[in-house]
Structure formats: C-alpha cells, structure tokens
Amino acid sequence: MSAAITYTLVAPGEREIVDEERAAEIVETWKKQIEEHRTQQKVCHKISLSDKSYKSEGARVIASFISSSKELLQELKSADLSDIIASRMEEEGLDVLKVICDAFLEAKLEEVDLSNNAMGCKGISACASALSGQSSSLKRLSMCNNGLSEDSMNEVADILCEEHEGGSICPRLTKIHFFNNMSGNGGCQAFGRILSHCTSNLTDIRFSGTRAGREGSLTIAQSLLSLARTDSDKGLCNLERLDLADNTFSFDNGGNDIAKALRRCPNIKYLNLRDCLLQDKATALVCRSPWSTDATMEHL
C-alpha cells in the first residue's frame, strides 16, 4: 500500500495581528483547502499557526474550527504553534496559548513546536493540552526562545518524565530542542532529568544558548554519557544531531564525558560545540571521537 499524500494547513498571509474577523477568513480558506485536498485523497498531517499574533477572539475562532473538525484531528501529526502571542499582554497571551492548545486535546500529535512564545510556569500550564495531553503520541518537541527559567524547565521536566494516562513521554522522544532559554544551571539539572528518562529513540538533541555555567554544563555532559551507556552502550546509537553550543565545557568539566558519549554515537552527522570553552585537550578528544565509530560527519 502506497503512503498517503500529505499536506500542511498554513495560516495564510504576512505576519499580522489576527482578530475575530481575520480568523474567520483564515478558517474559510482552510475549509476550501481541506475540501479540495480531500477530493484528491490527501491527508492533512500538519497545521501551522506560526508568525502571527492572535487576539483572544481570533484564537477562539481558530480553536473552535480545529476542535470541531474530528477528521482533521484524527489526521494531524504535527502542530507548529511557534510565535503566536507576540505583542500580547500577559493575560491575553496566556489565554491565547490555552485556547489554541486545548483545541488539540483530542488529537494524537507526534510533533509540537511552541518556540518563540514568552512563557513562565503559567505559560507551561496554559500549554498542557499540547504537552501532557499528547502523552500517548508525542515524539518531537521544540521549545526554543521561550524564556524558560529554572522553575519553568522543572515544570517541563515534570510533564515529560511523569507517568500520564498514555504513559511517560520521554522514552518515546526522538527530537528535543531547547535553545536560547537562559535557564542557567538549574535548567541544566532539569534537562538532565529529561535525558535520564529518554532512550535510544533520540535522534536529535539541541540544548544551546542556555547561559549554563560549569556546574550545569557538567550535568549535561554526565547525563549524555549516562544515556549513552544504557541499553548495552546503545543509548545514543541513533543520535544524528547534537547541538550543545554556548555551554561551558573543559576536559575536567564535561569535555571528556562528551567525547566518551560521542564514541557511542555511530550515526552522528551534525555536531555543534561552538563557544563551549573546550580548550585544546578536550577539543582533540571530541574531534577524534566521531571518527572512532566511522560516523559520517556532515557538520562539525
């Protein structure tokens, strides 16, 4: 049986503020697209609301359409919800996040992108339906430039590591991206907790631009090595991309552990350790490690 032909629903037009009237126009466009694609037996696998600023009224129109479209919810595998509350005041921004995320509660999303939305712990709670609500299906998560503090990172870790009705999310994850969140050493501890619950399903890890000091960076390095050593040294056997830029590693502060972990990554293709203060000794070890596994590097 041939694979289904898929398409993406995108909120059309340039970057803009979406009020109730504009949201209704977007929904009408989507209805026409869905009908046209359905006659061609195409399946909507992704919806993108990105790069627009939704008012509460507009968000409710969009959410109502999504939540009432049962066939669409059954088809959807990916939701790009990045950058949807720019310029909204906190109260309205939180309302928009909750309204939009709640629309996907009946979906079985495999990928969620919540990047570029200012979040604190309140924001994480508002997005619960797109996180813990997808506990039986979520595989790929991006939360970049969200302003996640130590407390916020701990809340994310709680959601990803805890047992939900659909099981724990971490063991299923293949991609996890946290970039430019400035969550410091405490955020590293939370991310280390996430890694400790992950498995060899991981293919893509990004934890960069976090303002981590020596303590936090060491935690990340040790967590990676611990994961690599699981499952008979195959915990990172499927890892293809690793981005730890802008952390603080040296030979004695995680650099050696990173090198040891990389020697257990035979499929690594992309490695970014820019601005990590590795120094000569750790840099030499890290550079030799991928070649010891005959990995086909494309970016270093």
Secondary structure as GFF3:
##gff-version 3
##sequence-region A 1 300
A	DSSP	beta_strand	5	10	.	.	.	ID=ss1
A	DSSP	beta_strand	17	18	.	.	.	ID=ss2
A	DSSP	alpha_helix	20	39	.	.	.	ID=ss3
A	DSSP	beta_strand	42	48	.	.	.	ID=ss4
A	DSSP	beta_strand	53	54	.	.	.	ID=ss5
A	DSSP	alpha_helix	56	68	.	.	.	ID=ss6
A	DSSP	alpha_helix	70	75	.	.	.	ID=ss7
A	DSSP	beta_strand	78	80	.	.	.	ID=ss8
A	DSSP	alpha_helix	90	102	.	.	.	ID=ss9
A	DSSP	beta_strand	111	113	.	.	.	ID=ss10
A	DSSP	alpha_helix	121	126	.	.	.	ID=ss11
A	DSSP	three_ten_helix	128	130	.	.	.	ID=ss12
A	DSSP	three_ten_helix	132	134	.	.	.	ID=ss13
A	DSSP	beta_strand	140	142	.	.	.	ID=ss14
A	DSSP	alpha_helix	150	161	.	.	.	ID=ss15
A	DSSP	three_ten_helix	170	172	.	.	.	ID=ss16
A	DSSP	beta_strand	175	179	.	.	.	ID=ss17
A	DSSP	alpha_helix	184	196	.	.	.	ID=ss18
A	DSSP	beta_strand	204	208	.	.	.	ID=ss19
A	DSSP	alpha_helix	214	233	.	.	.	ID=ss20
A	DSSP	beta_strand	241	243	.	.	.	ID=ss21
A	DSSP	pi_helix	251	255	.	.	.	ID=ss22
A	DSSP	alpha_helix	256	262	.	.	.	ID=ss23
A	DSSP	beta_strand	270	272	.	.	.	ID=ss24
A	DSSP	alpha_helix	279	292	.	.	.	ID=ss25
###
